[in-house]
């Protein structure tokens, strides 16, 4: 639900920017790539819950304070959280580990970052065409005029 809200909230400024400024296609795709990466990272880490309380991502808390996985009824032993690449590994007393990050989050994150990086490179290439940096130098002064010669 939060992802839908964030996409809708980001679509309004993006739509206004596109209609008023009329940016180039690489600029549009760079912004969309960054937006996709932000949404993927937020959804993959459950909007910070993986960093603030990762135990809630793995298991339900029982009245006695222990945490249990509902289908297997195993007790949670530990949780490993990595921010980049996104990973929340839940370790159970049965010896198994489960991943709590959505499977589409990491590919979307990397695709968004790659898209924005390529588009930024295209924007820089278009802004500074080949030889544009050397053409800004001041030209050398013209040679001094030659004295007139007499005809013979």
Backbone torsions as a table, in degrees:
resi	resn	phi	psi	omega
1	UNK	NA	-40.0	179.9
2	UNK	-65.6	-38.7	179.6
3	UNK	-61.8	-42.1	178.5
4	UNK	-62.5	-42.2	178.7
5	UNK	-63.6	-43.7	-179.7
6	UNK	-65.0	-40.0	178.2
7	UNK	-65.3	-44.1	178.3
8	UNK	-65.3	-39.7	179.5
9	UNK	-66.7	-34.9	178.9
10	UNK	-81.8	-21.4	-178.6
11	UNK	-70.7	-31.5	-178.9
12	UNK	-66.2	-53.1	177.4
13	UNK	-62.5	-36.7	178.6
14	UNK	-63.2	-44.7	179.1
15	UNK	-63.2	-40.6	177.0
16	UNK	-65.1	-41.1	179.9
17	UNK	-63.7	-43.0	-178.3
18	UNK	-67.6	-40.3	-177.1
19	UNK	-75.7	-34.2	-176.7
20	UNK	-85.5	-45.7	-173.6
21	UNK	-91.7	-23.4	-177.0
22	UNK	52.4	62.4	-178.6
23	UNK	-71.3	164.9	178.5
24	UNK	-70.9	163.9	-179.9
25	UNK	-63.6	-39.8	175.9
26	UNK	-62.3	-34.9	177.9
27	UNK	-66.9	-40.7	178.4
28	UNK	-63.0	-45.6	-178.3
29	UNK	-70.1	-30.3	175.7
30	UNK	-63.9	-43.5	178.5
31	UNK	-66.7	-41.9	178.1
32	UNK	-64.4	-37.3	177.8
33	UNK	-64.8	-43.2	177.4
34	UNK	-64.5	-42.0	178.0
35	UNK	-61.7	-42.6	178.7
36	UNK	-64.5	-39.0	178.5
37	UNK	-65.5	-39.5	179.3
38	UNK	-66.6	-43.7	179.2
39	UNK	-64.6	-41.9	-179.7
40	UNK	-65.0	-41.2	179.8
41	UNK	-68.0	-40.3	178.2
42	UNK	-64.6	-43.9	179.8
43	UNK	-70.3	-35.7	-179.0
44	UNK	-68.6	-32.4	178.9
45	UNK	-99.9	11.6	-177.3
46	UNK	50.0	47.0	173.8
47	UNK	56.6	42.4	175.0
48	UNK	93.8	-10.6	179.9
49	UNK	-63.9	-28.6	178.3
50	UNK	-65.1	-26.5	-178.9
51	UNK	-95.6	-32.6	-177.0
52	UNK	-86.4	-41.1	179.9
53	UNK	-149.2	76.7	-174.7
54	UNK	-67.8	-20.8	-180.0
55	UNK	-64.2	-30.5	179.5
56	UNK	-69.6	-21.2	177.4
57	UNK	-76.5	-27.2	-172.7
58	UNK	-92.7	-41.1	-169.7
59	UNK	-147.9	164.1	175.5
60	UNK	-88.1	142.6	179.2
61	UNK	-87.3	128.7	178.8
62	UNK	-86.5	164.0	179.8
63	UNK	-59.3	-28.0	-179.6
64	UNK	-84.5	-0.3	176.6
65	UNK	99.9	-12.1	177.8
66	UNK	-79.7	160.2	179.8
67	UNK	-113.5	133.9	-175.6
68	UNK	-128.3	146.5	171.5
69	UNK	-89.3	124.0	-172.6
70	UNK	-58.4	-52.1	-173.7
71	UNK	-67.1	-39.8	-173.9
72	UNK	-99.2	-13.0	-177.9
73	UNK	54.8	47.1	174.2
74	UNK	-107.5	153.6	-179.1
75	UNK	-88.0	142.6	179.6
76	UNK	-80.0	130.0	179.6
77	UNK	-100.9	-43.5	-179.3
78	UNK	-159.4	166.6	179.1
79	UNK	-136.0	131.5	173.8
80	UNK	-109.9	128.8	-178.4
81	UNK	-121.1	127.0	173.9
82	UNK	-120.5	134.6	-178.3
83	UNK	-80.8	-36.4	-179.7
84	UNK	-149.0	114.8	-2.5
85	UNK	-69.2	153.8	-175.8
86	UNK	-65.2	128.0	179.3
87	UNK	-158.8	131.0	172.8
88	UNK	-130.7	99.0	-178.7
89	UNK	-98.1	124.0	178.7
90	UNK	-102.5	127.2	-178.5
91	UNK	-108.6	132.3	-173.6
92	UNK	-113.7	161.8	179.2
93	UNK	-64.9	-20.1	178.8
94	UNK	-73.8	-11.3	-178.6
95	UNK	98.8	-8.9	179.7
96	UNK	-87.6	157.4	174.8
97	UNK	-126.0	143.1	177.0
98	UNK	-123.0	153.8	178.9
99	UNK	-104.3	128.4	-176.4
100	UNK	-98.1	-2.5	-179.7
101	UNK	-86.2	139.0	178.2
102	UNK	-57.2	140.4	-177.7
103	UNK	-68.5	-21.4	-178.9
104	UNK	-89.7	-8.7	-172.9
105	UNK	-68.4	-48.4	-177.9
106	UNK	-66.3	-45.8	177.3
107	UNK	-60.9	-38.4	178.0
108	UNK	-67.7	-37.4	176.9
109	UNK	-61.1	-49.8	-178.8
110	UNK	-67.0	-37.8	178.2
111	UNK	-65.5	-42.0	177.7
112	UNK	-63.9	-42.8	178.3
113	UNK	-66.1	-41.3	178.6
114	UNK	-65.0	-42.3	179.1
115	UNK	-61.1	-46.6	-179.0
116	UNK	-67.6	-35.7	178.9
117	UNK	-66.4	-44.9	178.9
118	UNK	-64.7	-42.4	-179.7
119	UNK	-67.1	-36.4	176.1
120	UNK	-65.7	-37.8	176.0
121	UNK	-64.7	-40.2	176.7
122	UNK	-64.3	-39.4	178.3
123	UNK	-64.9	-40.3	178.2
124	UNK	-68.1	-38.3	178.3
125	UNK	-63.7	-40.2	180.0
126	UNK	-73.0	-30.5	-179.2
127	UNK	-73.6	-39.4	179.6
128	UNK	-117.7	83.6	179.8
129	UNK	-64.3	165.5	-176.4
130	UNK	-57.6	126.8	179.1
131	UNK	85.7	-0.7	-177.7
132	UNK	-70.4	-30.9	-179.1
133	UNK	-72.9	-32.6	179.9
134	UNK	-81.3	-21.8	-178.4
135	UNK	-77.4	-8.2	179.8
136	UNK	-83.3	-6.4	178.2
137	UNK	-68.9	150.4	177.5
138	UNK	-74.6	138.3	-179.1
139	UNK	-69.3	155.2	178.8
140	UNK	-67.4	154.2	-179.8
141	UNK	-65.4	150.6	179.7
142	UNK	-67.5	154.6	179.7
143	UNK	-67.4	153.6	-180.0
144	UNK	-66.4	149.3	-179.0
145	UNK	-66.3	147.8	178.5
146	UNK	-86.6	146.5	176.8
147	UNK	-69.9	148.5	-179.9
148	UNK	-65.2	146.1	177.3
149	UNK	-105.1	151.5	-180.0
150	UNK	-84.9	141.5	-179.8
151	UNK	-76.6	133.9	176.0
152	UNK	-136.7	NA	NA
